[in-house]
Structures are given as structure tokens and as C-alpha cells.
């Protein structure tokens, strides 16, 4: 299996995990800390979908070699892939938002659960809340992004199928 196919499969798997955690596990456990894990899986799914298109384009030598860092991949995706395939800029904005939330959580001195929301505080006590409706929206957007990337890479995928 080619690298772009592995990344695509990982994207679908991570999105399914996020969806299952939000719709099945969260209602049973009712622990808002679980919402952060759901967000991380959504981010991972979208990042893998982006990687799958980049590896696909690289395979056909349409883009230069790139580093496997998030910033490097996103910059290349934004400059070369997004305009070529007319991908909605909202997906890139969501990738930045999710990345920012994860980084904020990593560096936050204080986090707590309030009702059915997860609150992350920064050093200067700027608060960011994560709620179920917000995450459902992220999942819906991630699904459409993954569908769009699948459409791009499925055009010539038959070439790489093993017999």
C-alpha cells in the first residue's frame, strides 16, 4: 500500500474513533475531559487526510519533497494543493483552531470541567471552552474534508492496487 493510502486509512479510522467517542462513550461516561481526546482524534484525522493528498501529489512529482512537520505540510497544502483543487479555506482555519486548542491545553496551568464543557485556562487566565455542539460541528467539517481529499486521491488510485 502506498503512503497516501495509509494516511487516508488513518484519517478515516481516527475520525471514526472521534465520532464513536462522542456519540457512544461520552453519553455513558459524562466526563468532559473526554472531549479533549475527541478533539485530538479529529485533528489527527484531518492532518492525515491532508498528508494523504500531499503524498499523492508527491508520488506524481507535482510538489517538492516536504518535511513531516505539521507546519511544513500545512504551508505546502495551502500554497499548492488548496488552489489547485479549490479546497475550501475553512478547513485550513479549522486545522489551525484544533492545533491551537491542543497546544493551549499542553501549556495550560489550569483546566477543569464545568457542566458538560471542558475549560482550558492560559497563563493569563484567558479561557477556552470545548463543548459537545462545537465538537459535533468539527466532526461534520472533518467528514466533508476527508470526503474531498478522498475524491482527489481516488482518481488514479487504481494504478496502485496490487493484483
TIRO-2110 file (N, C-alpha, C; in Angstrom, 1 decimal):
// TIRO-2110
0.8, -1.2, 0.0, N, 1, A
0.0, 0.0, 0.0, CA, 1, A
0.9, 1.3, 0.0, C, 1, A
0.5, 2.2, -0.8, N, 2, A
1.3, 3.5, -0.9, CA, 2, A
1.1, 4.3, 0.4, C, 2, A
2.0, 5.3, 0.6, N, 3, A
1.9, 6.1, 1.7, CA, 3, A
0.6, 7.0, 1.8, C, 3, A
0.1, 7.4, 0.6, N, 4, A
-1.1, 8.2, 0.6, CA, 4, A
-2.3, 7.4, 1.0, C, 4, A
-2.3, 6.1, 0.7, N, 5, A
-3.4, 5.2, 1.1, CA, 5, A
-3.4, 4.9, 2.6, C, 5, A
-2.2, 4.8, 3.1, N, 6, A
-2.0, 4.5, 4.6, CA, 6, A
-2.5, 5.8, 5.3, C, 6, A
-2.2, 7.0, 4.9, N, 7, A
-2.6, 8.2, 5.5, CA, 7, A
-4.1, 8.4, 5.4, C, 7, A
-4.7, 8.0, 4.3, N, 8, A
-6.1, 8.1, 4.1, CA, 8, A
-6.8, 7.2, 5.0, C, 8, A
-6.4, 5.9, 5.1, N, 9, A
-7.0, 4.9, 6.0, CA, 9, A
-6.9, 5.4, 7.5, C, 9, A
-5.7, 6.0, 7.9, N, 10, A
-5.6, 6.5, 9.2, CA, 10, A
-6.6, 7.6, 9.5, C, 10, A
-6.8, 8.5, 8.5, N, 11, A
-7.7, 9.6, 8.6, CA, 11, A
-9.1, 9.1, 8.9, C, 11, A
-9.5, 8.1, 8.1, N, 12, A
-10.9, 7.6, 8.3, CA, 12, A
-11.0, 6.9, 9.7, C, 12, A
-10.0, 6.1, 10.1, N, 13, A
-10.0, 5.4, 11.3, CA, 13, A
-10.1, 6.4, 12.5, C, 13, A
-9.3, 7.5, 12.5, N, 14, A
-9.3, 8.5, 13.6, CA, 14, A
-10.6, 9.2, 13.6, C, 14, A
-11.2, 9.5, 12.5, N, 15, A
-12.5, 10.2, 12.5, CA, 15, A
-13.6, 9.3, 13.1, C, 15, A
-13.5, 8.0, 12.7, N, 16, A
-14.5, 7.0, 13.3, CA, 16, A
-14.3, 6.9, 14.8, C, 16, A
-13.1, 6.9, 15.3, N, 17, A
-12.8, 6.9, 16.7, CA, 17, A
-13.4, 8.1, 17.4, C, 17, A
-13.2, 9.3, 16.8, N, 18, A
-13.7, 10.5, 17.4, CA, 18, A
-15.2, 10.5, 17.5, C, 18, A
-15.8, 10.1, 16.4, N, 19, A
-17.3, 10.0, 16.3, CA, 19, A
-17.8, 9.0, 17.3, C, 19, A
-17.2, 7.9, 17.5, N, 20, A
-17.7, 6.9, 18.4, CA, 20, A
-17.5, 7.4, 19.9, C, 20, A
-16.4, 8.0, 20.1, N, 21, A
-16.2, 8.5, 21.5, CA, 21, A
-17.2, 9.6, 21.8, C, 21, A
-17.6, 10.4, 20.9, N, 22, A
-18.5, 11.5, 21.2, CA, 22, A
-20.0, 11.0, 21.2, C, 22, A
-20.3, 10.0, 20.4, N, 23, A
-21.7, 9.6, 20.3, CA, 23, A
-22.0, 8.4, 21.3, C, 23, A
-21.0, 7.6, 21.5, N, 24, A
-21.3, 6.4, 22.3, CA, 24, A
-20.7, 6.5, 23.7, C, 24, A
-19.4, 6.8, 23.8, N, 25, A
-18.7, 6.7, 25.1, CA, 25, A
-19.0, 7.9, 25.9, C, 25, A
-19.0, 9.1, 25.4, N, 26, A
-19.3, 10.3, 26.2, CA, 26, A
-20.6, 10.3, 26.9, C, 26, A
-21.7, 10.0, 26.2, N, 27, A
-23.0, 9.9, 26.9, CA, 27, A
-23.0, 8.9, 28.1, C, 27, A
-22.2, 7.9, 28.0, N, 28, A
-22.2, 6.9, 29.1, CA, 28, A
-21.3, 7.4, 30.3, C, 28, A
-20.2, 7.9, 29.9, N, 29, A
-19.2, 8.3, 31.0, CA, 29, A
-19.5, 9.7, 31.5, C, 29, A
-19.9, 10.6, 30.7, N, 30, A
-20.2, 12.0, 31.0, CA, 30, A
-19.0, 12.8, 31.6, C, 30, A
-17.9, 12.5, 31.1, N, 31, A
-16.6, 13.1, 31.6, CA, 31, A
-16.2, 14.1, 30.5, C, 31, A
-16.3, 15.4, 30.8, N, 32, A
-15.9, 16.4, 29.8, CA, 32, A
-14.4, 16.3, 29.4, C, 32, A
-13.6, 15.7, 30.2, N, 33, A
-12.2, 15.5, 29.8, CA, 33, A
-12.1, 14.7, 28.5, C, 33, A
-13.1, 13.8, 28.3, N, 34, A
-13.1, 13.0, 27.1, CA, 34, A
-13.2, 13.9, 25.8, C, 34, A
-13.8, 15.1, 25.9, N, 35, A
-13.9, 15.9, 24.8, CA, 35, A
-12.6, 16.3, 24.2, C, 35, A
-11.6, 16.5, 25.0, N, 36, A
-10.3, 16.8, 24.5, CA, 36, A
-9.7, 15.7, 23.7, C, 36, A
-9.9, 14.4, 24.1, N, 37, A
-9.5, 13.3, 23.4, CA, 37, A
-10.2, 13.2, 22.0, C, 37, A
-11.4, 13.6, 22.0, N, 38, A
-12.2, 13.6, 20.7, CA, 38, A
-11.6, 14.6, 19.8, C, 38, A
-11.3, 15.8, 20.4, N, 39, A
-10.7, 16.9, 19.5, CA, 39, A
-9.3, 16.4, 19.0, C, 39, A
-8.5, 15.7, 19.8, N, 40, A
-7.2, 15.3, 19.3, CA, 40, A
-7.4, 14.3, 18.1, C, 40, A
-8.4, 13.4, 18.2, N, 41, A
-8.6, 12.5, 17.1, CA, 41, A
-9.1, 13.2, 15.9, C, 41, A
-10.0, 14.2, 16.0, N, 42, A
-10.4, 15.0, 14.9, CA, 42, A
-9.3, 15.6, 14.2, C, 42, A
-8.4, 16.2, 15.0, N, 43, A
-7.2, 16.9, 14.4, CA, 43, A
-6.3, 15.9, 13.7, C, 43, A
-6.1, 14.8, 14.3, N, 44, A
-5.3, 13.7, 13.7, CA, 44, A
-5.9, 13.2, 12.4, C, 44, A
-7.2, 13.1, 12.4, N, 45, A
-7.9, 12.7, 11.1, CA, 45, A
-7.7, 13.7, 10.0, C, 45, A
-7.9, 15.0, 10.3, N, 46, A
-7.7, 16.0, 9.3, CA, 46, A
-6.3, 16.1, 8.8, C, 46, A
-5.4, 16.0, 9.8, N, 47, A
-3.9, 16.1, 9.4, CA, 47, A
-3.6, 14.9, 8.5, C, 47, A
-4.1, 13.7, 8.8, N, 48, A
-3.8, 12.5, 8.0, CA, 48, A
-4.4, 12.7, 6.6, C, 48, A
-5.6, 13.3, 6.5, N, 49, A
-6.3, 13.5, 5.2, CA, 49, A
-5.4, 14.5, 4.4, C, 49, A
-4.9, 15.5, 5.0, N, 50, A
-4.1, 16.5, 4.3, CA, 50, A
-2.8, 15.8, 3.9, C, 50, A
-2.2, 14.9, 4.7, N, 51, A
-1.0, 14.2, 4.4, CA, 51, A
-1.2, 13.3, 3.2, C, 51, A
-2.4, 12.7, 3.2, N, 52, A
-2.7, 11.7, 2.1, CA, 52, A
-2.6, 12.4, 0.7, C, 52, A
-3.2, 13.6, 0.6, N, 53, A
-3.2, 14.4, -0.6, CA, 53, A
-1.8, 14.8, -0.9, C, 53, A
-1.0, 15.2, 0.1, N, 54, A
0.4, 15.7, -0.2, CA, 54, A
1.2, 14.5, -0.7, C, 54, A
1.1, 13.3, -0.1, N, 55, A
1.8, 12.2, -0.5, CA, 55, A
1.4, 11.7, -1.9, C, 55, A
0.1, 11.9, -2.2, N, 56, A
-0.4, 11.5, -3.5, CA, 56, A
0.2, 12.5, -4.6, C, 56, A
0.2, 13.8, -4.3, N, 57, A
0.8, 14.7, -5.2, CA, 57, A
2.3, 14.5, -5.4, C, 57, A
3.0, 14.2, -4.3, N, 58, A
4.4, 13.9, -4.3, CA, 58, A
4.7, 12.7, -5.1, C, 58, A
3.9, 11.7, -5.1, N, 59, A
4.1, 10.5, -5.8, CA, 59, A
4.1, 10.8, -7.3, C, 59, A
3.3, 11.7, -7.8, N, 60, A
3.2, 12.1, -9.2, CA, 60, A
4.2, 13.3, -9.5, C, 60, A
5.0, 13.6, -8.5, N, 61, A
6.1, 14.7, -8.6, CA, 61, A
5.5, 16.0, -9.0, C, 61, A
4.3, 16.3, -8.5, N, 62, A
3.7, 17.6, -8.7, CA, 62, A
4.1, 18.6, -7.6, C, 62, A
4.6, 18.2, -6.5, N, 63, A
5.0, 19.1, -5.4, CA, 63, A
6.4, 18.6, -5.0, C, 63, A
7.2, 19.5, -4.4, N, 64, A
8.5, 19.1, -3.9, CA, 64, A
8.5, 18.3, -2.7, C, 64, A
9.6, 17.7, -2.3, N, 65, A
9.8, 16.9, -1.1, CA, 65, A
9.4, 17.8, 0.1, C, 65, A
8.8, 17.3, 1.1, N, 66, A
8.4, 18.1, 2.3, CA, 66, A
8.7, 17.3, 3.6, C, 66, A
8.9, 18.1, 4.6, N, 67, A
9.1, 17.6, 6.0, CA, 67, A
7.8, 17.1, 6.5, C, 67, A
7.9, 16.1, 7.5, N, 68, A
6.7, 15.6, 8.1, CA, 68, A
6.1, 16.4, 9.2, C, 68, A
6.6, 17.7, 9.4, N, 69, A
6.0, 18.5, 10.4, CA, 69, A
4.7, 19.1, 10.0, C, 69, A
3.9, 19.4, 11.0, N, 70, A
2.6, 20.0, 10.7, CA, 70, A
2.7, 21.3, 9.9, C, 70, A
3.5, 22.2, 10.4, N, 71, A
3.7, 23.5, 9.8, CA, 71, A
4.1, 23.4, 8.3, C, 71, A
5.1, 22.5, 8.1, N, 72, A
5.6, 22.3, 6.7, CA, 72, A
4.5, 21.8, 5.8, C, 72, A
3.8, 20.7, 6.3, N, 73, A
2.7, 20.1, 5.5, CA, 73, A
1.6, 21.2, 5.2, C, 73, A
1.2, 21.9, 6.2, N, 74, A
0.1, 22.9, 6.1, CA, 74, A
0.5, 24.0, 5.1, C, 74, A
1.7, 24.5, 5.2, N, 75, A
2.2, 25.5, 4.3, CA, 75, A
2.1, 25.1, 2.8, C, 75, A
2.6, 23.9, 2.6, N, 76, A
2.6, 23.3, 1.3, CA, 76, A
1.2, 23.1, 0.8, C, 76, A
0.4, 22.5, 1.6, N, 77, A
-1.0, 22.3, 1.3, CA, 77, A
-1.7, 23.6, 0.9, C, 77, A
-1.5, 24.6, 1.7, N, 78, A
-2.2, 25.9, 1.5, CA, 78, A
-1.7, 26.5, 0.2, C, 78, A
-0.4, 26.4, -0.1, N, 79, A
0.1, 27.1, -1.3, CA, 79, A
-0.1, 26.4, -2.6, C, 79, A
0.0, 25.0, -2.6, N, 80, A
0.0, 24.3, -3.8, CA, 80, A
-1.3, 23.5, -4.0, C, 80, A
-1.8, 22.8, -3.0, N, 81, A
-2.9, 21.9, -3.2, CA, 81, A
-4.2, 22.6, -3.1, C, 81, A
-4.4, 23.4, -2.1, N, 82, A
-5.7, 24.1, -2.0, CA, 82, A
-6.1, 24.9, -3.2, C, 82, A
-5.3, 25.7, -3.8, N, 83, A
-5.7, 26.4, -5.0, CA, 83, A
-6.0, 25.5, -6.2, C, 83, A
-5.1, 24.4, -6.3, N, 84, A
-5.3, 23.5, -7.5, CA, 84, A
-6.6, 22.8, -7.5, C, 84, A
-7.0, 22.3, -6.3, N, 85, A
-8.3, 21.6, -6.2, CA, 85, A
-9.5, 22.4, -5.7, C, 85, A
-9.3, 23.7, -5.5, N, 86, A
-10.3, 24.5, -5.0, CA, 86, A
-10.9, 24.0, -3.7, C, 86, A
-10.0, 23.7, -2.7, N, 87, A
-10.5, 23.2, -1.4, CA, 87, A
-10.8, 24.4, -0.6, C, 87, A
-11.9, 24.3, 0.1, N, 88, A
-12.4, 25.4, 1.0, CA, 88, A
-11.4, 25.8, 2.0, C, 88, A
-11.1, 27.1, 2.2, N, 89, A
-10.2, 27.6, 3.1, CA, 89, A
-10.6, 27.4, 4.6, C, 89, A
-11.9, 27.1, 4.8, N, 90, A
-12.4, 26.9, 6.1, CA, 90, A
-11.8, 25.7, 6.8, C, 90, A
-11.4, 24.7, 6.0, N, 91, A
-10.7, 23.5, 6.5, CA, 91, A
-9.4, 23.8, 7.1, C, 91, A
-8.7, 24.7, 6.5, N, 92, A
-7.4, 25.1, 7.0, CA, 92, A
-7.5, 25.9, 8.3, C, 92, A
-8.5, 26.8, 8.3, N, 93, A
-8.8, 27.5, 9.5, CA, 93, A
-9.2, 26.5, 10.7, C, 93, A
-9.9, 25.5, 10.4, N, 94, A
-10.3, 24.5, 11.4, CA, 94, A
-9.0, 23.8, 11.9, C, 94, A
-8.1, 23.4, 11.0, N, 95, A
-6.9, 22.8, 11.4, CA, 95, A
-6.1, 23.6, 12.3, C, 95, A
-6.0, 24.9, 12.0, N, 96, A
-5.3, 25.9, 12.9, CA, 96, A
-6.0, 26.0, 14.3, C, 96, A
-7.3, 26.0, 14.3, N, 97, A
-8.1, 26.1, 15.5, CA, 97, A
-7.8, 24.9, 16.4, C, 97, A
-7.9, 23.7, 15.8, N, 98, A
-7.7, 22.5, 16.6, CA, 98, A
-6.3, 22.4, 17.1, C, 98, A
-5.4, 22.8, 16.3, N, 99, A
-4.0, 22.8, 16.7, CA, 99, A
-3.8, 23.7, 17.9, C, 99, A
-4.4, 24.9, 17.8, N, 100, A
-4.2, 25.9, 18.8, CA, 100, A
-4.8, 25.4, 20.2, C, 100, A
-6.0, 24.8, 20.1, N, 101, A
-6.6, 24.2, 21.3, CA, 101, A
-5.7, 23.2, 21.9, C, 101, A
-5.1, 22.3, 21.1, N, 102, A
-4.3, 21.2, 21.7, CA, 102, A
-3.0, 21.8, 22.3, C, 102, A
-2.4, 22.8, 21.6, N, 103, A
-1.2, 23.4, 22.2, CA, 103, A
-1.5, 24.2, 23.4, C, 103, A
-2.7, 24.9, 23.5, N, 104, A
-3.1, 25.6, 24.7, CA, 104, A
-3.2, 24.7, 25.8, C, 104, A
-3.9, 23.5, 25.6, N, 105, A
-4.0, 22.5, 26.6, CA, 105, A
-2.7, 22.0, 27.1, C, 105, A
-1.8, 21.8, 26.2, N, 106, A
-0.5, 21.3, 26.6, CA, 106, A
0.3, 22.3, 27.5, C, 106, A
0.1, 23.6, 27.3, N, 107, A
0.8, 24.6, 28.1, CA, 107, A
0.0, 25.2, 29.2, C, 107, A
-1.3, 24.7, 29.3, N, 108, A
-2.1, 25.4, 30.3, CA, 108, A
-1.8, 24.9, 31.8, C, 108, A
-1.8, 25.9, 32.7, N, 109, A
-1.6, 25.5, 34.1, CA, 109, A
-2.9, 25.0, 34.7, C, 109, A
-4.0, 25.4, 34.2, N, 110, A
-5.3, 25.1, 34.8, CA, 110, A
-6.3, 24.6, 33.8, C, 110, A
-7.0, 23.5, 34.1, N, 111, A
-8.1, 23.0, 33.2, CA, 111, A
-9.1, 22.4, 34.2, C, 111, A
-10.3, 22.5, 33.8, N, 112, A
-11.4, 21.9, 34.6, CA, 112, A
-12.7, 21.7, 33.8, C, 112, A
-13.5, 20.9, 34.4, N, 113, A
-14.8, 20.6, 33.8, CA, 113, A
-15.9, 21.4, 34.4, C, 113, A
-16.7, 22.0, 33.6, N, 114, A
-17.9, 22.8, 34.1, CA, 114, A
-19.1, 22.4, 33.3, C, 114, A
-20.1, 21.8, 34.0, N, 115, A
-21.3, 21.2, 33.4, CA, 115, A
-20.8, 20.2, 32.4, C, 115, A
-21.2, 20.4, 31.1, N, 116, A
-20.8, 19.5, 30.1, CA, 116, A
-19.8, 20.2, 29.1, C, 116, A
-19.0, 21.0, 29.7, N, 117, A
-17.9, 21.7, 28.9, CA, 117, A
-16.6, 21.4, 29.6, C, 117, A
-15.5, 21.5, 28.8, N, 118, A
-14.2, 21.4, 29.3, CA, 118, A
-13.5, 22.7, 29.1, C, 118, A
-12.9, 23.3, 30.1, N, 119, A
-12.4, 24.6, 30.1, CA, 119, A
-10.9, 24.6, 30.3, C, 119, A
-10.2, 25.3, 29.4, N, 120, A
-8.7, 25.4, 29.4, CA, 120, A
-8.3, 26.8, 29.7, C, 120, A
-7.5, 27.0, 30.7, N, 121, A
-7.1, 28.4, 31.0, CA, 121, A
-5.6, 28.6, 30.7, C, 121, A
-5.3, 29.7, 30.1, N, 122, A
-3.9, 30.0, 29.8, CA, 122, A
-3.2, 30.6, 31.0, C, 122, A
-1.9, 31.0, 30.9, N, 123, A
-1.2, 31.6, 32.0, CA, 123, A
-1.8, 32.9, 32.5, C, 123, A
-2.4, 33.7, 31.5, N, 124, A
-3.0, 34.9, 31.9, CA, 124, A
-4.6, 34.7, 32.1, C, 124, A
-5.0, 33.5, 32.3, N, 125, A
-6.3, 33.1, 32.6, CA, 125, A
-7.3, 33.5, 31.5, C, 125, A
-6.8, 33.5, 30.2, N, 126, A
-7.7, 33.5, 29.1, CA, 126, A
-8.3, 32.1, 28.9, C, 126, A
-9.7, 32.0, 28.9, N, 127, A
-10.3, 30.7, 28.9, CA, 127, A
-10.8, 30.3, 27.5, C, 127, A
-10.6, 29.0, 27.3, N, 128, A
-11.2, 28.4, 26.0, CA, 128, A
-12.0, 27.2, 26.5, C, 128, A
-13.3, 27.2, 26.0, N, 129, A
-14.2, 26.2, 26.4, CA, 129, A
-14.4, 25.2, 25.2, C, 129, A
-14.6, 24.0, 25.5, N, 130, A
-14.9, 23.0, 24.5, CA, 130, A
-16.2, 22.3, 24.9, C, 130, A
-17.2, 22.4, 23.9, N, 131, A
-18.5, 21.8, 24.2, CA, 131, A
-18.9, 20.8, 23.2, C, 131, A
-19.9, 20.0, 23.5, N, 132, A
-20.3, 18.9, 22.6, CA, 132, A
-20.8, 19.5, 21.2, C, 132, A
-21.7, 20.5, 21.2, N, 133, A
-22.1, 21.0, 19.9, CA, 133, A
-21.0, 21.5, 19.0, C, 133, A
-20.0, 22.2, 19.7, N, 134, A
-18.8, 22.6, 18.9, CA, 134, A
-18.0, 21.5, 18.3, C, 134, A
-17.9, 20.4, 19.1, N, 135, A
-17.2, 19.2, 18.6, CA, 135, A
-18.0, 18.5, 17.5, C, 135, A
-19.3, 18.5, 17.6, N, 136, A
-20.1, 17.9, 16.5, CA, 136, A
-19.9, 18.6, 15.2, C, 136, A
-19.8, 19.9, 15.3, N, 137, A
-19.5, 20.8, 14.2, CA, 137, A
-18.2, 20.4, 13.5, C, 137, A
-17.2, 20.3, 14.4, N, 138, A
-15.8, 19.9, 13.9, CA, 138, A
-15.8, 18.6, 13.2, C, 138, A
-16.6, 17.6, 13.8, N, 139, A
-16.7, 16.3, 13.2, CA, 139, A
-17.3, 16.4, 11.8, C, 139, A
-18.4, 17.1, 11.7, N, 140, A
-19.1, 17.3, 10.4, CA, 140, A
-18.1, 17.9, 9.4, C, 140, A
-17.4, 18.9, 9.7, N, 141, A
-16.5, 19.6, 8.8, CA, 141, A
-15.3, 18.6, 8.4, C, 141, A
-14.8, 17.8, 9.4, N, 142, A
-13.8, 16.9, 9.2, CA, 142, A
-14.3, 15.8, 8.2, C, 142, A
-15.5, 15.4, 8.3, N, 143, A
-16.0, 14.4, 7.4, CA, 143, A
-16.1, 14.9, 5.9, C, 143, A
-16.5, 16.2, 5.8, N, 144, A
-16.5, 16.7, 4.4, CA, 144, A
-15.1, 16.9, 3.9, C, 144, A
-14.2, 17.3, 4.7, N, 145, A
-12.8, 17.5, 4.3, CA, 145, A
-12.2, 16.1, 3.9, C, 145, A
-12.4, 15.1, 4.6, N, 146, A
-11.9, 13.7, 4.3, CA, 146, A
-12.6, 13.2, 3.0, C, 146, A
-13.9, 13.5, 2.8, N, 147, A
-14.5, 13.1, 1.5, CA, 147, A
-13.9, 13.9, 0.4, C, 147, A
-13.6, 15.2, 0.6, N, 148, A
-12.9, 15.9, -0.5, CA, 148, A
-11.6, 15.4, -0.9, C, 148, A
-10.8, 15.1, 0.2, N, 149, A
-9.4, 14.5, -0.1, CA, 149, A
-9.5, 13.1, -0.7, C, 149, A
-10.5, 12.3, -0.3, N, 150, A
-10.7, 11.0, -0.9, CA, 150, A
-11.0, 11.1, -2.4, C, 150, A
-11.8, 12.1, -2.7, N, 151, A
-12.2, 12.3, -4.1, CA, 151, A
-10.9, 12.6, -4.9, C, 151, A
-10.0, 13.4, -4.4, N, 152, A
-8.8, 13.8, -5.1, CA, 152, A
-7.9, 12.6, -5.3, C, 152, A
-7.7, 11.8, -4.3, N, 153, A
-6.7, 10.7, -4.4, CA, 153, A
-7.3, 9.5, -5.1, C, 153, A
-8.6, 9.4, -5.2, N, 154, A
-9.2, 8.2, -5.8, CA, 154, A
-9.2, 8.2, -7.3, C, 154, A
-8.9, 9.4, -7.9, N, 155, A
-8.8, 9.5, -9.3, CA, 155, A
-7.9, 8.5, -10.0, C, 155, A
-6.7, 8.3, -9.5, N, 156, A
-5.7, 7.4, -10.1, CA, 156, A
-5.3, 6.3, -9.1, C, 156, A
-6.1, 6.0, -8.1, N, 157, A
-5.8, 5.0, -7.1, CA, 157, A
-5.7, 3.6, -7.7, C, 157, A
-6.4, 3.4, -8.8, N, 158, A
-6.4, 2.1, -9.4, CA, 158, A
-5.1, 1.7, -9.9, C, 158, A
-4.2, 2.6, -10.2, N, 159, A
-2.9, 2.3, -10.7, CA, 159, A
-2.1, 1.6, -9.6, C, 159, A
-2.4, 1.9, -8.3, N, 160, A
-1.6, 1.4, -7.2, CA, 160, A
-2.2, 0.2, -6.5, C, 160, A
-3.3, -0.3, -7.0, N, 161, A
-3.9, -1.6, -6.4, CA, 161, A
-3.0, -2.8, -6.8, C, 161, A
-2.7, -3.6, -5.8, N, 162, A
-2.0, -4.8, -6.1, CA, 162, A
-2.9, -5.9, -6.6, C, 162, A
-2.4, -6.7, -7.4, N, 163, A
-3.2, -7.8, -8.1, CA, 163, A
-3.3, -9.0, -7.2, C, 163, A
END
